[in-house]
């Protein structure tokens, strides 16, 4: 790809896969950013809320953002010189958070997002025991294509218009979204979440990249869309790395021409 494109790797792997090897694979594929699925520290593990021992084991699996689990991502980012979106159950009191951390090629966390819209309507969902984040932030990073503004949201966040709208209003050009749910074939809803992201990218004039788990946990279909609502890449349902190439010239031209969409 030319220097006007930003390449993002979507790591559609189960959580038993070595994260350092995935980062190395992304680097070898020419990516500058690699995004992991939601809560990769435990594979978005569910638990029986009525089983106190099961909940205790799940809760004990939480990690600090500067702890050993995240350090492996930090080391991989530094060793392979690319940005990494690490995802994990973050240790906190009184409740843990469903978190994502954008790590730069020096191993530093530059953008920390805690899932705002948690799936606490399902008592068996990991989110039911998590606290809620409070905001959506944007960070500027340096890439081979120059500086670019990146935002983060996690799974259910992308189903609420204000998430992408807030990020776009703060200047985000590309939004990265770790995910854990069915995307292409969810019961009676079909592929509505992919259609939803297409519309969201169009209305906020941003690129959106979604990294999902493969079967059997989810149905794969990690994907990326540009500000015209076009799907620029979509995976199948099996494990693997999918590369999305975002056309930065297109994104910036449309953000200028269609500024009325995101400035209001």
Helices and strands as residue ranges (DSSP letters): E 5-12, H 19-28, E 33-36, H 52-60, H 68-80, E 83-90, E 97-103, E 109-114, G 126-129, E 138-143, E 146-154, G 155-159, H 161-169, E 174-178, G 187-189, H 192-204, E 207-211, E 223-225, E 231-234, E 240-247, H 248-257, H 259-263
